[in-house]
Amino acid sequence: MGDTRGDELLIGDPADLPTTGGASGPAPARTPGRAATTRQALLKAAREVFGESGYAAAGIAEVVRRADASVGGLYHHFDGKVDLFLALWEEFRTAQAQTTARAVARLRETGESRPRALFLTGTRAYLEHTRARREMARLFYTGDTPPGFDLLGRQNLRTWISHNATLLGITHERPGDRALLIALTTTIAEIGRELVVCDDACEAADLTDTALELIGRLCDFGLSGADGDAAGRARPASA
């Protein structure tokens, strides 16, 4: 995929997500409710400021002003601007993972166990969630991100590939399987990128459906009928 810039948002277990927040030094006395409110206000303000100015030009002072907080309050919760950005990324990825996991779980509850059907359902949930939260996703797709964010993206891509291998029930140790997993994962990520910048809802819906059909065909080619249902493979959008 090249430079991932941290945008390969994991379909999987939120426990894999990085932990951010928490500054060094003694913390002032706060009630849990007030601390949580302040933290959320800072994240909301950071999301606005990063979205309007970009990461590089965004200033901590403006984030603090919009959050109606203090600089000390910000550093109680975050180590600085990088930490704020990573906390937003974690928040987005956690919601993404939970959305896709719920979609797969709901399908499993119906008795569906075919890897292909589960994978396509999770993929649709991923793409639709990306589209629905595109304003926030744009923060991570622009390339105006903290130094080293591209490395986090590559690490996340490898983790995502491993999760997809588990969901599809194949190994990524053999070259053919690894190539399939890389092709599927990077294709989904690039479609997600396009959905983020697509302003037309009908065009975005068509892109999602077409992408799912193509991804389904790629699954068919790579899995060689592992789910044992040729008729089901002809209807990837509803799997």
N, C-alpha and C positions, 0 to 999 in steps of 0.2 A: 504493500500500500504506500510505501514511502514514509513521509513525515506524517505521523498520525496526529500530532498535536493534542493528544489526550482525549480525542473525541470518540474512541471506540468504547462506548458505554456498555458495561458488562451486563450480559444476560445471565444471571446466576445468583449466588449467595451474597447478600450484603455484608456478611462477615469478612469477605475478602477486601472490602473497601478500606482505603487508608484512613488513619485516625488523625484528625487535625484539631487545632484549638488548644488552649492552655498555655499561658505564659509563665515564665520563670518568676521567682520572687514571691513574697507573701501576698495572699489574696485578701482584699478588704472583706469585711463581714457583710453578707448579703443574705436575704431570704432566697430559697430556691426559686420561688415564683418570680421575684424581681430579676434575678440573674438570668433566668430563661427568657424573660421579656426583653431585657437589654440585648442579649445575644441575638435574638430574632430580629430586633430592630436594626442592629448593626448589619446583619446579613441582608436584610431587605434594602437598606441604604447602599450597601456595597454592590448589590445586584443592579440597582438603578445607576449608580455612578460608573461602574464598569461598562454597563450597556450603553451609556451616553458618551463616555469619553474614551473607552478602551482601557485596557489594563495599564499600559505604560503611562498614559497621561492622567490617570485617576489619582486623586489625592486623598490621603487619610483624613485630612482636616474636613473635607467636604463630606466624607462618609460619616464622621462623627457629628457634624452639624445636622445632617438630615436625620440621623438616628436620635437626635436630642440627647446625646451621651457625652462623655468626656474622653479625652485621650487615655487617661488612666483606666477608664472603664473598658475601652477597646482592648488595651493591652492586658487586662484581666482575663479576657476571653480568647484573644488571638495574639500571635507573635508579631503580626504586622500585615502588610498588604498581601504578601504571598499566602499567608495562612488564611486570610479572608477568602481569597480566590479558591484555594484548595477546599475550604469548607463548603463553598457553593458547589464545587464540582462533586464533592462527596454527597451532598444533599441530592443533587440531580441523579447521580448514579444509583444511589440507594432507592430512590423512587422508581427509577428505570428497572432495577433488578426486581423489586417487589411487584411491579406491574406485570412483568413477563412471567415471573414465578407463579403468580396467582392465575394467569391465563392458562399456563400449562397444567396447574393443579386442578383447575375446573374441568379441563378436558379429560384428565385422568379419572376424575370422579365419575365420568360418564361410562367408564370402562375402556376408553381408548388407551392402547398401549403401543401402537406403532410408532417407532422413533421418528419417522418422517412427518407424520401428522402432528406429533408433539412439537417437533422442531419448527414447523411452519406456523403453528399457532403462536409459539413464543416469538417468532420473528415478526409476525403481524403486530403483536402487542408492542414489541420494541419500536417498530417503525411508526405506529400510530401515536405512541407516547412521545416519541421524538418530535413528530409534527405538532402535537398538541402543546408542547412546551418549547416551541422553537425560539421564542424570545430569549429564554434562558440559555438554550443550547447554543445560540449564536456566540455567547461569551467564550465558548470552548472551541469554536470552529473558525474563528477569525484569524488565528495565528498570532494575535496580540495577546500573548500569555506570558506567565513568568518564566525565567530561565530554567531549563531542565524539565519543563512540562511535557516536551516531546518524548523524553525518556519514560515518564510515567505512562504516557500513551502507549508506547511500545510494550512496556511491561503488562499493561492492562490488556493489550491485544493478545499476548501469549496466554494470559489467564482465561480470556474469553474463548480462545481456541480450545483450551482444555475442557471448559464447561460444555462447549458444543460437542466435543468428542464424547463426553459422558452422556449427553442427551441423545445423541444419535447412536450410541452403543457401538462405537468403533474406536480403534486405537489410532494415536497419531505417531506411533513408532515406525510404521511402514511408510515408505516414501509416497505411495499412492494415496493412502489415507490422509497423510499430512498435507499433501497438495490439495486434496478435496476440502479439508477443514480450513486451510488458508484461503482458498478461493471463496468458500461460502462466507466466512467471517468478514473478509475485507469487502466483498460485494455488499453485504448488508450494511456495513459501516459507510460505504460510499453512497448508497441509496439514502441512508439517514442524513448524510451531509446535504444531499440535494433537497430533501424534504424541508430542511431547516431554512433554505434560501428561497423556497418556492412560495410565492404569495397567493397563488390561485388555488382555492380549496379543491375544485374539481380536478385540476391538473395533478395535485398532490395525491388525491384518491386514486386516479388512474395510474400514476407512477407506482403507488404501493401495490395495487393489484397486479400490474404487469411484472413488477419485480418479484412478487411472490410466485408467479407462474414460472419465471425464468429460474428462480432459486429452486423451485420444485423439480424442474427438469435437470438441474445440476445435481440435485440429490439422487434422482433416478439413475443418472449416469454413473455417479460415484458409488451408490449403495447397491446397485445391480439387483434391485428388487428385494432388498432386505426386509421391507415391511410386508411383503407378500400380498400386495393389493394393487394390481395394475389399474383397476378402475378408479381407485381412490387417487392414484397418482395423476390421473387426468384432470383432477379438480383441486389444484393446490390452493386456490384462494379460499376455499371453504373447509380445508382440512382441519 
